[in-house]
Amino acid sequence: MAIGQTAPDVLVTDIVIPHMNGFEMLKQLSTQCAVRPRVIVAVSSRSPAQSAALGELPADVRFIPKPIDPQVFIGTIQAAVRALAIEAR
């Protein structure tokens, strides 16, 4: 969990990852890490109902379904970074 020690500005993760599902990783980032990425995007090929069976995403995590539309992905990252810039003012 090195990411919880020195977090990147942006983290993109799949919901289904080896050894720990993405929901669990995000929960640990929220509750057990000193620092957290400023923008978190979760992606998944699972339907919302299938994803809900694994857990719930934190409110500030943006979700993009697979297959990923490049324009949606880029727009999501750009909007999140712009929002952070406005907050920093």
PDB file of N, CA, C and O in Angstrom:
ATOM      1  N   MET A   1       0.828  -1.202   0.000  1.00  0.00           N
ATOM      2  CA  MET A   1       0.000   0.000   0.000  1.00  0.00           C
ATOM      3  C   MET A   1       0.863   1.253   0.000  1.00  0.00           C
ATOM      4  O   MET A   1       0.569   2.221   0.702  1.00  0.00           O
ATOM      5  N   ALA A   2       1.924   1.228  -0.787  1.00  0.00           N
ATOM      6  CA  ALA A   2       2.796   2.390  -0.909  1.00  0.00           C
ATOM      7  C   ALA A   2       2.028   3.622  -1.372  1.00  0.00           C
ATOM      8  O   ALA A   2       2.417   4.749  -1.066  1.00  0.00           O
ATOM      9  N   ILE A   3       0.942   3.412  -2.107  1.00  0.00           N
ATOM     10  CA  ILE A   3       0.156   4.546  -2.581  1.00  0.00           C
ATOM     11  C   ILE A   3      -0.421   5.350  -1.418  1.00  0.00           C
ATOM     12  O   ILE A   3      -0.684   6.542  -1.575  1.00  0.00           O
ATOM     13  N   GLY A   4      -0.623   4.736  -0.272  1.00  0.00           N
ATOM     14  CA  GLY A   4      -1.134   5.429   0.901  1.00  0.00           C
ATOM     15  C   GLY A   4      -0.072   6.227   1.634  1.00  0.00           C
ATOM     16  O   GLY A   4      -0.394   6.962   2.568  1.00  0.00           O
ATOM     17  N   GLN A   5       1.188   6.101   1.234  1.00  0.00           N
ATOM     18  CA  GLN A   5       2.277   6.853   1.852  1.00  0.00           C
ATOM     19  C   GLN A   5       2.661   8.082   1.035  1.00  0.00           C
ATOM     20  O   GLN A   5       2.923   9.147   1.595  1.00  0.00           O
ATOM     21  N   THR A   6       2.694   7.937  -0.281  1.00  0.00           N
ATOM     22  CA  THR A   6       2.995   9.042  -1.178  1.00  0.00           C
ATOM     23  C   THR A   6       2.022   8.929  -2.336  1.00  0.00           C
ATOM     24  O   THR A   6       2.303   8.242  -3.318  1.00  0.00           O
ATOM     25  N   ALA A   7       0.914   9.576  -2.236  1.00  0.00           N
ATOM     26  CA  ALA A   7      -0.158   9.396  -3.205  1.00  0.00           C
ATOM     27  C   ALA A   7       0.067  10.216  -4.470  1.00  0.00           C
ATOM     28  O   ALA A   7       0.550  11.347  -4.409  1.00  0.00           O
ATOM     29  N   PRO A   8      -0.285   9.637  -5.618  1.00  0.00           N
ATOM     30  CA  PRO A   8      -0.257  10.406  -6.866  1.00  0.00           C
ATOM     31  C   PRO A   8      -1.421  11.394  -6.882  1.00  0.00           C
ATOM     32  O   PRO A   8      -2.348  11.283  -6.080  1.00  0.00           O
ATOM     33  N   ASP A   9      -1.370  12.341  -7.779  1.00  0.00           N
ATOM     34  CA  ASP A   9      -2.492  13.268  -7.909  1.00  0.00           C
ATOM     35  C   ASP A   9      -3.731  12.559  -8.446  1.00  0.00           C
ATOM     36  O   ASP A   9      -4.850  12.841  -8.019  1.00  0.00           O
ATOM     37  N   VAL A  10      -3.522  11.630  -9.392  1.00  0.00           N
ATOM     38  CA  VAL A  10      -4.634  10.919 -10.029  1.00  0.00           C
ATOM     39  C   VAL A  10      -4.383   9.413  -9.940  1.00  0.00           C
ATOM     40  O   VAL A  10      -3.287   8.940 -10.242  1.00  0.00           O
ATOM     41  N   LEU A  11      -5.395   8.674  -9.527  1.00  0.00           N
ATOM     42  CA  LEU A  11      -5.333   7.219  -9.473  1.00  0.00           C
ATOM     43  C   LEU A  11      -6.476   6.661 -10.310  1.00  0.00           C
ATOM     44  O   LEU A  11      -7.635   7.029 -10.119  1.00  0.00           O
ATOM     45  N   VAL A  12      -6.142   5.773 -11.234  1.00  0.00           N
ATOM     46  CA  VAL A  12      -7.151   5.055 -12.013  1.00  0.00           C
ATOM     47  C   VAL A  12      -7.021   3.587 -11.636  1.00  0.00           C
ATOM     48  O   VAL A  12      -5.937   3.010 -11.720  1.00  0.00           O
ATOM     49  N   THR A  13      -8.127   2.990 -11.221  1.00  0.00           N
ATOM     50  CA  THR A  13      -8.105   1.588 -10.811  1.00  0.00           C
ATOM     51  C   THR A  13      -9.308   0.853 -11.366  1.00  0.00           C
ATOM     52  O   THR A  13     -10.374   1.432 -11.571  1.00  0.00           O
ATOM     53  N   ASP A  14      -9.117  -0.416 -11.600  1.00  0.00           N
ATOM     54  CA  ASP A  14     -10.238  -1.273 -11.973  1.00  0.00           C
ATOM     55  C   ASP A  14     -10.906  -1.723 -10.676  1.00  0.00           C
ATOM     56  O   ASP A  14     -10.274  -1.758  -9.621  1.00  0.00           O
ATOM     57  N   ILE A  15     -12.163  -2.060 -10.767  1.00  0.00           N
ATOM     58  CA  ILE A  15     -12.873  -2.575  -9.591  1.00  0.00           C
ATOM     59  C   ILE A  15     -12.437  -4.005  -9.285  1.00  0.00           C
ATOM     60  O   ILE A  15     -12.366  -4.406  -8.123  1.00  0.00           O
ATOM     61  N   VAL A  16     -12.145  -4.767 -10.336  1.00  0.00           N
ATOM     62  CA  VAL A  16     -11.724  -6.158 -10.157  1.00  0.00           C
ATOM     63  C   VAL A  16     -10.211  -6.220 -10.348  1.00  0.00           C
ATOM     64  O   VAL A  16      -9.710  -6.115 -11.468  1.00  0.00           O
ATOM     65  N   ILE A  17      -9.490  -6.391  -9.239  1.00  0.00           N
ATOM     66  CA  ILE A  17      -8.033  -6.485  -9.272  1.00  0.00           C
ATOM     67  C   ILE A  17      -7.607  -7.704  -8.451  1.00  0.00           C
ATOM     68  O   ILE A  17      -8.344  -8.143  -7.568  1.00  0.00           O
ATOM     69  N   PRO A  18      -6.425  -8.250  -8.737  1.00  0.00           N
ATOM     70  CA  PRO A  18      -5.983  -9.442  -8.009  1.00  0.00           C
ATOM     71  C   PRO A  18      -5.781  -9.182  -6.513  1.00  0.00           C
ATOM     72  O   PRO A  18      -5.391  -8.084  -6.115  1.00  0.00           O
ATOM     73  N   HIS A  19      -6.041 -10.164  -5.718  1.00  0.00           N
ATOM     74  CA  HIS A  19      -5.760 -10.196  -4.278  1.00  0.00           C
ATOM     75  C   HIS A  19      -6.675  -9.318  -3.427  1.00  0.00           C
ATOM     76  O   HIS A  19      -6.806  -9.566  -2.229  1.00  0.00           O
ATOM     77  N   MET A  20      -7.306  -8.310  -4.003  1.00  0.00           N
ATOM     78  CA  MET A  20      -8.172  -7.418  -3.233  1.00  0.00           C
ATOM     79  C   MET A  20      -9.060  -6.711  -4.255  1.00  0.00           C
ATOM     80  O   MET A  20      -8.557  -6.203  -5.257  1.00  0.00           O
ATOM     81  N   ASN A  21     -10.366  -6.670  -4.018  1.00  0.00           N
ATOM     82  CA  ASN A  21     -11.164  -5.966  -5.016  1.00  0.00           C
ATOM     83  C   ASN A  21     -10.964  -4.452  -4.869  1.00  0.00           C
ATOM     84  O   ASN A  21     -10.537  -3.959  -3.824  1.00  0.00           O
ATOM     85  N   GLY A  22     -11.282  -3.744  -5.934  1.00  0.00           N
ATOM     86  CA  GLY A  22     -11.071  -2.301  -5.957  1.00  0.00           C
ATOM     87  C   GLY A  22     -11.830  -1.567  -4.863  1.00  0.00           C
ATOM     88  O   GLY A  22     -11.355  -0.553  -4.351  1.00  0.00           O
ATOM     89  N   PHE A  23     -13.010  -2.072  -4.498  1.00  0.00           N
ATOM     90  CA  PHE A  23     -13.770  -1.446  -3.419  1.00  0.00           C
ATOM     91  C   PHE A  23     -12.978  -1.501  -2.118  1.00  0.00           C
ATOM     92  O   PHE A  23     -12.903  -0.517  -1.381  1.00  0.00           O
ATOM     93  N   GLU A  24     -12.393  -2.657  -1.846  1.00  0.00           N
ATOM     94  CA  GLU A  24     -11.621  -2.830  -0.617  1.00  0.00           C
ATOM     95  C   GLU A  24     -10.388  -1.918  -0.615  1.00  0.00           C
ATOM     96  O   GLU A  24     -10.064  -1.306   0.403  1.00  0.00           O
ATOM     97  N   MET A  25      -9.706  -1.834  -1.758  1.00  0.00           N
ATOM     98  CA  MET A  25      -8.540  -0.960  -1.848  1.00  0.00           C
ATOM     99  C   MET A  25      -8.929   0.497  -1.590  1.00  0.00           C
ATOM    100  O   MET A  25      -8.244   1.204  -0.851  1.00  0.00           O
ATOM    101  N   LEU A  26     -10.017   0.939  -2.193  1.00  0.00           N
ATOM    102  CA  LEU A  26     -10.453   2.323  -2.005  1.00  0.00           C
ATOM    103  C   LEU A  26     -10.889   2.580  -0.565  1.00  0.00           C
ATOM    104  O   LEU A  26     -10.655   3.661  -0.025  1.00  0.00           O
ATOM    105  N   LYS A  27     -11.518   1.590   0.050  1.00  0.00           N
ATOM    106  CA  LYS A  27     -11.918   1.711   1.462  1.00  0.00           C
ATOM    107  C   LYS A  27     -10.677   1.872   2.339  1.00  0.00           C
ATOM    108  O   LYS A  27     -10.654   2.711   3.241  1.00  0.00           O
ATOM    109  N   GLN A  28      -9.645   1.067   2.073  1.00  0.00           N
ATOM    110  CA  GLN A  28      -8.417   1.184   2.853  1.00  0.00           C
ATOM    111  C   GLN A  28      -7.737   2.522   2.628  1.00  0.00           C
ATOM    112  O   GLN A  28      -7.206   3.113   3.568  1.00  0.00           O
ATOM    113  N   LEU A  29      -7.748   3.008   1.390  1.00  0.00           N
ATOM    114  CA  LEU A  29      -7.178   4.333   1.123  1.00  0.00           C
ATOM    115  C   LEU A  29      -7.905   5.406   1.939  1.00  0.00           C
ATOM    116  O   LEU A  29      -7.281   6.324   2.470  1.00  0.00           O
ATOM    117  N   SER A  30      -9.233   5.278   2.031  1.00  0.00           N
ATOM    118  CA  SER A  30     -10.030   6.274   2.749  1.00  0.00           C
ATOM    119  C   SER A  30      -9.843   6.231   4.256  1.00  0.00           C
ATOM    120  O   SER A  30      -9.882   7.264   4.923  1.00  0.00           O
ATOM    121  N   THR A  31      -9.641   5.032   4.790  1.00  0.00           N
ATOM    122  CA  THR A  31      -9.664   4.901   6.244  1.00  0.00           C
ATOM    123  C   THR A  31      -8.305   4.663   6.897  1.00  0.00           C
ATOM    124  O   THR A  31      -8.147   4.929   8.089  1.00  0.00           O
ATOM    125  N   GLN A  32      -7.326   4.171   6.150  1.00  0.00           N
ATOM    126  CA  GLN A  32      -6.084   3.755   6.795  1.00  0.00           C
ATOM    127  C   GLN A  32      -4.832   4.442   6.255  1.00  0.00           C
ATOM    128  O   GLN A  32      -3.725   4.113   6.682  1.00  0.00           O
ATOM    129  N   CYS A  33      -4.979   5.375   5.338  1.00  0.00           N
ATOM    130  CA  CYS A  33      -3.796   5.980   4.730  1.00  0.00           C
ATOM    131  C   CYS A  33      -3.671   7.453   5.109  1.00  0.00           C
ATOM    132  O   CYS A  33      -4.661   8.180   5.194  1.00  0.00           O
ATOM    133  N   ALA A  34      -2.446   7.864   5.330  1.00  0.00           N
ATOM    134  CA  ALA A  34      -2.180   9.242   5.729  1.00  0.00           C
ATOM    135  C   ALA A  34      -2.470  10.221   4.598  1.00  0.00           C
ATOM    136  O   ALA A  34      -2.962  11.323   4.843  1.00  0.00           O
ATOM    137  N   VAL A  35      -2.174   9.831   3.376  1.00  0.00           N
ATOM    138  CA  VAL A  35      -2.455  10.679   2.218  1.00  0.00           C
ATOM    139  C   VAL A  35      -3.264   9.890   1.211  1.00  0.00           C
ATOM    140  O   VAL A  35      -3.264   8.659   1.222  1.00  0.00           O
ATOM    141  N   ARG A  36      -3.951  10.606   0.345  1.00  0.00           N
ATOM    142  CA  ARG A  36      -4.856   9.974  -0.605  1.00  0.00           C
ATOM    143  C   ARG A  36      -4.731  10.685  -1.939  1.00  0.00           C
ATOM    144  O   ARG A  36      -4.517  11.897  -1.966  1.00  0.00           O
ATOM    145  N   PRO A  37      -4.859   9.968  -3.048  1.00  0.00           N
ATOM    146  CA  PRO A  37      -4.851  10.635  -4.347  1.00  0.00           C
ATOM    147  C   PRO A  37      -5.930  11.715  -4.397  1.00  0.00           C
ATOM    148  O   PRO A  37      -7.002  11.556  -3.813  1.00  0.00           O
ATOM    149  N   ARG A  38      -5.648  12.790  -5.084  1.00  0.00           N
ATOM    150  CA  ARG A  38      -6.611  13.897  -5.163  1.00  0.00           C
ATOM    151  C   ARG A  38      -7.792  13.553  -6.061  1.00  0.00           C
ATOM    152  O   ARG A  38      -8.910  14.007  -5.820  1.00  0.00           O
ATOM    153  N   VAL A  39      -7.550  12.758  -7.090  1.00  0.00           N
ATOM    154  CA  VAL A  39      -8.599  12.334  -8.014  1.00  0.00           C
ATOM    155  C   VAL A  39      -8.525  10.814  -8.127  1.00  0.00           C
ATOM    156  O   VAL A  39      -7.459  10.251  -8.379  1.00  0.00           O
ATOM    157  N   ILE A  40      -9.668  10.157  -7.938  1.00  0.00           N
ATOM    158  CA  ILE A  40      -9.716   8.705  -8.080  1.00  0.00           C
ATOM    159  C   ILE A  40     -10.803   8.364  -9.094  1.00  0.00           C
ATOM    160  O   ILE A  40     -11.943   8.816  -8.988  1.00  0.00           O
ATOM    161  N   VAL A  41     -10.418   7.553 -10.079  1.00  0.00           N
ATOM    162  CA  VAL A  41     -11.352   7.080 -11.100  1.00  0.00           C
ATOM    163  C   VAL A  41     -11.352   5.562 -11.055  1.00  0.00           C
ATOM    164  O   VAL A  41     -10.298   4.931 -11.139  1.00  0.00           O
ATOM    165  N   ALA A  42     -12.532   4.981 -10.922  1.00  0.00           N
ATOM    166  CA  ALA A  42     -12.684   3.526 -10.936  1.00  0.00           C
ATOM    167  C   ALA A  42     -13.342   3.128 -12.252  1.00  0.00           C
ATOM    168  O   ALA A  42     -14.268   3.789 -12.722  1.00  0.00           O
ATOM    169  N   VAL A  43     -12.851   2.040 -12.837  1.00  0.00           N
ATOM    170  CA  VAL A  43     -13.429   1.530 -14.074  1.00  0.00           C
ATOM    171  C   VAL A  43     -13.842   0.080 -13.865  1.00  0.00           C
ATOM    172  O   VAL A  43     -13.262  -0.630 -13.044  1.00  0.00           O
ATOM    173  N   SER A  44     -14.852  -0.351 -14.615  1.00  0.00           N
ATOM    174  CA  SER A  44     -15.286  -1.744 -14.496  1.00  0.00           C
ATOM    175  C   SER A  44     -16.149  -2.137 -15.678  1.00  0.00           C
ATOM    176  O   SER A  44     -16.870  -1.319 -16.251  1.00  0.00           O
ATOM    177  N   SER A  45     -16.055  -3.404 -16.026  1.00  0.00           N
ATOM    178  CA  SER A  45     -16.949  -3.957 -17.049  1.00  0.00           C
ATOM    179  C   SER A  45     -18.205  -4.527 -16.401  1.00  0.00           C
ATOM    180  O   SER A  45     -19.126  -4.951 -17.099  1.00  0.00           O
ATOM    181  N   ARG A  46     -18.245  -4.540 -15.099  1.00  0.00           N
ATOM    182  CA  ARG A  46     -19.420  -5.047 -14.382  1.00  0.00           C
ATOM    183  C   ARG A  46     -20.552  -4.027 -14.437  1.00  0.00           C
ATOM    184  O   ARG A  46     -20.320  -2.819 -14.492  1.00  0.00           O
ATOM    185  N   SER A  47     -21.767  -4.532 -14.421  1.00  0.00           N
ATOM    186  CA  SER A  47     -22.933  -3.650 -14.392  1.00  0.00           C
ATOM    187  C   SER A  47     -23.017  -2.996 -13.010  1.00  0.00           C
ATOM    188  O   SER A  47     -22.392  -3.475 -12.064  1.00  0.00           O
ATOM    189  N   PRO A  48     -23.774  -1.918 -12.886  1.00  0.00           N
ATOM    190  CA  PRO A  48     -23.941  -1.316 -11.547  1.00  0.00           C
ATOM    191  C   PRO A  48     -24.451  -2.314 -10.509  1.00  0.00           C
ATOM    192  O   PRO A  48     -24.020  -2.274  -9.356  1.00  0.00           O
ATOM    193  N   ALA A  49     -25.361  -3.206 -10.898  1.00  0.00           N
ATOM    194  CA  ALA A  49     -25.885  -4.205  -9.951  1.00  0.00           C
ATOM    195  C   ALA A  49     -24.794  -5.184  -9.533  1.00  0.00           C
ATOM    196  O   ALA A  49     -24.690  -5.529  -8.356  1.00  0.00           O
ATOM    197  N   GLN A  50     -23.977  -5.637 -10.490  1.00  0.00           N
ATOM    198  CA  GLN A  50     -22.881  -6.547 -10.159  1.00  0.00           C
ATOM    199  C   GLN A  50     -21.855  -5.848  -9.266  1.00  0.00           C
ATOM    200  O   GLN A  50     -21.332  -6.452  -8.329  1.00  0.00           O
ATOM    201  N   SER A  51     -21.573  -4.597  -9.549  1.00  0.00           N
ATOM    202  CA  SER A  51     -20.615  -3.846  -8.744  1.00  0.00           C
ATOM    203  C   SER A  51     -21.138  -3.644  -7.328  1.00  0.00           C
ATOM    204  O   SER A  51     -20.377  -3.739  -6.365  1.00  0.00           O
ATOM    205  N   ALA A  52     -22.422  -3.369  -7.200  1.00  0.00           N
ATOM    206  CA  ALA A  52     -23.016  -3.137  -5.887  1.00  0.00           C
ATOM    207  C   ALA A  52     -22.871  -4.367  -4.995  1.00  0.00           C
ATOM    208  O   ALA A  52     -22.786  -4.240  -3.774  1.00  0.00           O
ATOM    209  N   ALA A  53     -22.843  -5.546  -5.591  1.00  0.00           N
ATOM    210  CA  ALA A  53     -22.678  -6.774  -4.805  1.00  0.00           C
ATOM    211  C   ALA A  53     -21.290  -6.827  -4.160  1.00  0.00           C
ATOM    212  O   ALA A  53     -21.113  -7.484  -3.135  1.00  0.00           O
ATOM    213  N   LEU A  54     -20.313  -6.145  -4.747  1.00  0.00           N
ATOM    214  CA  LEU A  54     -18.953  -6.122  -4.188  1.00  0.00           C
ATOM    215  C   LEU A  54     -18.768  -5.042  -3.124  1.00  0.00           C
ATOM    216  O   LEU A  54     -17.927  -5.177  -2.236  1.00  0.00           O
ATOM    217  N   GLY A  55     -19.543  -3.989  -3.215  1.00  0.00           N
ATOM    218  CA  GLY A  55     -19.397  -2.891  -2.267  1.00  0.00           C
ATOM    219  C   GLY A  55     -19.846  -1.584  -2.883  1.00  0.00           C
ATOM    220  O   GLY A  55     -20.388  -1.554  -3.988  1.00  0.00           O
ATOM    221  N   GLU A  56     -19.615  -0.511  -2.159  1.00  0.00           N
ATOM    222  CA  GLU A  56     -20.036   0.807  -2.615  1.00  0.00           C
ATOM    223  C   GLU A  56     -18.810   1.700  -2.755  1.00  0.00           C
ATOM    224  O   GLU A  56     -17.921   1.691  -1.903  1.00  0.00           O
ATOM    225  N   LEU A  57     -18.773   2.460  -3.824  1.00  0.00           N
ATOM    226  CA  LEU A  57     -17.660   3.381  -4.026  1.00  0.00           C
ATOM    227  C   LEU A  57     -17.814   4.598  -3.126  1.00  0.00           C
ATOM    228  O   LEU A  57     -18.932   5.060  -2.901  1.00  0.00           O
ATOM    229  N   PRO A  58     -16.704   5.124  -2.605  1.00  0.00           N
ATOM    230  CA  PRO A  58     -16.794   6.385  -1.863  1.00  0.00           C
ATOM    231  C   PRO A  58     -17.384   7.475  -2.762  1.00  0.00           C
ATOM    232  O   PRO A  58     -17.216   7.433  -3.981  1.00  0.00           O
ATOM    233  N   ALA A  59     -18.060   8.431  -2.174  1.00  0.00           N
ATOM    234  CA  ALA A  59     -18.782   9.458  -2.928  1.00  0.00           C
ATOM    235  C   ALA A  59     -17.888  10.260  -3.869  1.00  0.00           C
ATOM    236  O   ALA A  59     -18.348  10.701  -4.922  1.00  0.00           O
ATOM    237  N   ASP A  60     -16.631  10.454  -3.514  1.00  0.00           N
ATOM    238  CA  ASP A  60     -15.764  11.286  -4.342  1.00  0.00           C
ATOM    239  C   ASP A  60     -15.044  10.521  -5.448  1.00  0.00           C
ATOM    240  O   ASP A  60     -14.247  11.105  -6.182  1.00  0.00           O
ATOM    241  N   VAL A  61     -15.311   9.232  -5.576  1.00  0.00           N
ATOM    242  CA  VAL A  61     -14.682   8.423  -6.623  1.00  0.00           C
ATOM    243  C   VAL A  61     -15.548   8.501  -7.874  1.00  0.00           C
ATOM    244  O   VAL A  61     -16.753   8.251  -7.829  1.00  0.00           O
ATOM    245  N   ARG A  62     -14.922   8.848  -8.978  1.00  0.00           N
ATOM    246  CA  ARG A  62     -15.623   8.903 -10.252  1.00  0.00           C
ATOM    247  C   ARG A  62     -15.609   7.511 -10.881  1.00  0.00           C
ATOM    248  O   ARG A  62     -14.617   6.790 -10.771  1.00  0.00           O
ATOM    249  N   PHE A  63     -16.704   7.130 -11.538  1.00  0.00           N
ATOM    250  CA  PHE A  63     -16.827   5.801 -12.123  1.00  0.00           C
ATOM    251  C   PHE A  63     -17.001   5.911 -13.633  1.00  0.00           C
ATOM    252  O   PHE A  63     -17.776   6.733 -14.122  1.00  0.00           O
ATOM    253  N   ILE A  64     -16.263   5.066 -14.372  1.00  0.00           N
ATOM    254  CA  ILE A  64     -16.391   5.005 -15.822  1.00  0.00           C
ATOM    255  C   ILE A  64     -16.579   3.530 -16.196  1.00  0.00           C
ATOM    256  O   ILE A  64     -15.755   2.688 -15.841  1.00  0.00           O
ATOM    257  N   PRO A  65     -17.671   3.222 -16.916  1.00  0.00           N
ATOM    258  CA  PRO A  65     -17.890   1.832 -17.326  1.00  0.00           C
ATOM    259  C   PRO A  65     -16.995   1.448 -18.506  1.00  0.00           C
ATOM    260  O   PRO A  65     -16.613   2.290 -19.318  1.00  0.00           O
ATOM    261  N   LYS A  66     -16.670   0.144 -18.579  1.00  0.00           N
ATOM    262  CA  LYS A  66     -15.957  -0.390 -19.736  1.00  0.00           C
ATOM    263  C   LYS A  66     -16.986  -0.890 -20.736  1.00  0.00           C
ATOM    264  O   LYS A  66     -18.072  -1.301 -20.325  1.00  0.00           O
ATOM    265  N   PRO A  67     -16.697  -0.874 -22.004  1.00  0.00           N
ATOM    266  CA  PRO A  67     -15.459  -0.392 -22.592  1.00  0.00           C
ATOM    267  C   PRO A  67     -15.361   1.122 -22.441  1.00  0.00           C
ATOM    268  O   PRO A  67     -16.353   1.842 -22.554  1.00  0.00           O
ATOM    269  N   ILE A  68     -14.169   1.575 -22.191  1.00  0.00           N
ATOM    270  CA  ILE A  68     -13.951   2.992 -21.902  1.00  0.00           C
ATOM    271  C   ILE A  68     -13.981   3.796 -23.194  1.00  0.00           C
ATOM    272  O   ILE A  68     -13.270   3.496 -24.152  1.00  0.00           O
ATOM    273  N   ASP A  69     -14.815   4.817 -23.194  1.00  0.00           N
ATOM    274  CA  ASP A  69     -14.841   5.780 -24.289  1.00  0.00           C
ATOM    275  C   ASP A  69     -13.723   6.785 -24.006  1.00  0.00           C
ATOM    276  O   ASP A  69     -13.761   7.466 -22.982  1.00  0.00           O
ATOM    277  N   PRO A  70     -12.734   6.891 -24.888  1.00  0.00           N
ATOM    278  CA  PRO A  70     -11.597   7.786 -24.615  1.00  0.00           C
ATOM    279  C   PRO A  70     -12.016   9.225 -24.317  1.00  0.00           C
ATOM    280  O   PRO A  70     -11.418   9.876 -23.459  1.00  0.00           O
ATOM    281  N   GLN A  71     -13.031   9.726 -25.012  1.00  0.00           N
ATOM    282  CA  GLN A  71     -13.465  11.109 -24.777  1.00  0.00           C
ATOM    283  C   GLN A  71     -14.063  11.268 -23.375  1.00  0.00           C
ATOM    284  O   GLN A  71     -13.827  12.271 -22.702  1.00  0.00           O
ATOM    285  N   VAL A  72     -14.831  10.278 -22.948  1.00  0.00           N
ATOM    286  CA  VAL A  72     -15.408  10.316 -21.599  1.00  0.00           C
ATOM    287  C   VAL A  72     -14.291  10.245 -20.555  1.00  0.00           C
ATOM    288  O   VAL A  72     -14.307  10.987 -19.572  1.00  0.00           O
ATOM    289  N   PHE A  73     -13.329   9.355 -20.771  1.00  0.00           N
ATOM    290  CA  PHE A  73     -12.219   9.207 -19.830  1.00  0.00           C
ATOM    291  C   PHE A  73     -11.440  10.518 -19.711  1.00  0.00           C
ATOM    292  O   PHE A  73     -11.210  11.005 -18.603  1.00  0.00           O
ATOM    293  N   ILE A  74     -11.040  11.082 -20.830  1.00  0.00           N
ATOM    294  CA  ILE A  74     -10.278  12.338 -20.817  1.00  0.00           C
ATOM    295  C   ILE A  74     -11.099  13.458 -20.204  1.00  0.00           C
ATOM    296  O   ILE A  74     -10.584  14.242 -19.407  1.00  0.00           O
ATOM    297  N   GLY A  75     -12.375  13.540 -20.568  1.00  0.00           N
ATOM    298  CA  GLY A  75     -13.243  14.581 -20.004  1.00  0.00           C
ATOM    299  C   GLY A  75     -13.407  14.449 -18.500  1.00  0.00           C
ATOM    300  O   GLY A  75     -13.432  15.452 -17.788  1.00  0.00           O
ATOM    301  N   THR A  76     -13.518  13.220 -18.010  1.00  0.00           N
ATOM    302  CA  THR A  76     -13.656  12.984 -16.564  1.00  0.00           C
ATOM    303  C   THR A  76     -12.412  13.448 -15.818  1.00  0.00           C
ATOM    304  O   THR A  76     -12.514  14.124 -14.794  1.00  0.00           O
ATOM    305  N   ILE A  77     -11.237  13.086 -16.330  1.00  0.00           N
ATOM    306  CA  ILE A  77      -9.988  13.496 -15.687  1.00  0.00           C
ATOM    307  C   ILE A  77      -9.842  15.017 -15.738  1.00  0.00           C
ATOM    308  O   ILE A  77      -9.493  15.633 -14.731  1.00  0.00           O
ATOM    309  N   GLN A  78     -10.100  15.625 -16.885  1.00  0.00           N
ATOM    310  CA  GLN A  78      -9.970  17.075 -17.017  1.00  0.00           C
ATOM    311  C   GLN A  78     -10.924  17.807 -16.079  1.00  0.00           C
ATOM    312  O   GLN A  78     -10.527  18.777 -15.434  1.00  0.00           O
ATOM    313  N   ALA A  79     -12.167  17.360 -15.994  1.00  0.00           N
ATOM    314  CA  ALA A  79     -13.144  18.005 -15.111  1.00  0.00           C
ATOM    315  C   ALA A  79     -12.723  17.895 -13.648  1.00  0.00           C
ATOM    316  O   ALA A  79     -12.860  18.850 -12.884  1.00  0.00           O
ATOM    317  N   ALA A  80     -12.214  16.736 -13.265  1.00  0.00           N
ATOM    318  CA  ALA A  80     -11.779  16.547 -11.874  1.00  0.00           C
ATOM    319  C   ALA A  80     -10.593  17.442 -11.541  1.00  0.00           C
ATOM    320  O   ALA A  80     -10.543  18.043 -10.468  1.00  0.00           O
ATOM    321  N   VAL A  81      -9.646  17.527 -12.457  1.00  0.00           N
ATOM    322  CA  VAL A  81      -8.467  18.363 -12.216  1.00  0.00           C
ATOM    323  C   VAL A  81      -8.865  19.845 -12.177  1.00  0.00           C
ATOM    324  O   VAL A  81      -8.349  20.602 -11.355  1.00  0.00           O
ATOM    325  N   ARG A  82      -9.778  20.259 -13.060  1.00  0.00           N
ATOM    326  CA  ARG A  82     -10.264  21.656 -13.024  1.00  0.00           C
ATOM    327  C   ARG A  82     -10.944  21.955 -11.688  1.00  0.00           C
ATOM    328  O   ARG A  82     -10.730  23.018 -11.104  1.00  0.00           O
ATOM    329  N   ALA A  83     -11.755  21.027 -11.211  1.00  0.00           N
ATOM    330  CA  ALA A  83     -12.445  21.227  -9.927  1.00  0.00           C
ATOM    331  C   ALA A  83     -11.446  21.379  -8.792  1.00  0.00           C
ATOM    332  O   ALA A  83     -11.642  22.200  -7.896  1.00  0.00           O
ATOM    333  N   LEU A  84     -10.384  20.597  -8.824  1.00  0.00           N
ATOM    334  CA  LEU A  84      -9.346  20.710  -7.794  1.00  0.00           C
ATOM    335  C   LEU A  84      -8.643  22.058  -7.869  1.00  0.00           C
ATOM    336  O   LEU A  84      -8.321  22.650  -6.839  1.00  0.00           O
ATOM    337  N   ALA A  85      -8.406  22.538  -9.061  1.00  0.00           N
ATOM    338  CA  ALA A  85      -7.755  23.832  -9.236  1.00  0.00           C
ATOM    339  C   ALA A  85      -8.620  24.961  -8.680  1.00  0.00           C
ATOM    340  O   ALA A  85      -8.115  25.910  -8.080  1.00  0.00           O
ATOM    341  N   ILE A  86      -9.925  24.841  -8.890  1.00  0.00           N
ATOM    342  CA  ILE A  86     -10.856  25.859  -8.365  1.00  0.00           C
ATOM    343  C   ILE A  86     -10.879  25.806  -6.842  1.00  0.00           C
ATOM    344  O   ILE A  86     -10.895  26.848  -6.186  1.00  0.00           O
ATOM    345  N   GLU A  87     -10.880  24.593  -6.273  1.00  0.00           N
ATOM    346  CA  GLU A  87     -10.856  24.441  -4.807  1.00  0.00           C
ATOM    347  C   GLU A  87      -9.600  25.045  -4.189  1.00  0.00           C
ATOM    348  O   GLU A  87      -9.643  25.577  -3.080  1.00  0.00           O
ATOM    349  N   ALA A  88      -8.494  24.965  -4.901  1.00  0.00           N
ATOM    350  CA  ALA A  88      -7.211  25.422  -4.369  1.00  0.00           C
ATOM    351  C   ALA A  88      -7.123  26.941  -4.307  1.00  0.00           C
ATOM    352  O   ALA A  88      -6.274  27.483  -3.599  1.00  0.00           O
ATOM    353  N   ARG A  89      -7.985  27.629  -5.035  1.00  0.00           N
ATOM    354  CA  ARG A  89      -7.936  29.111  -5.056  1.00  0.00           C
ATOM    355  C   ARG A  89      -8.438  29.726  -3.801  1.00  0.00           C
ATOM    356  O   ARG A  89      -8.456  30.951  -3.678  1.00  0.00           O
TER     357      ARG A  89
END
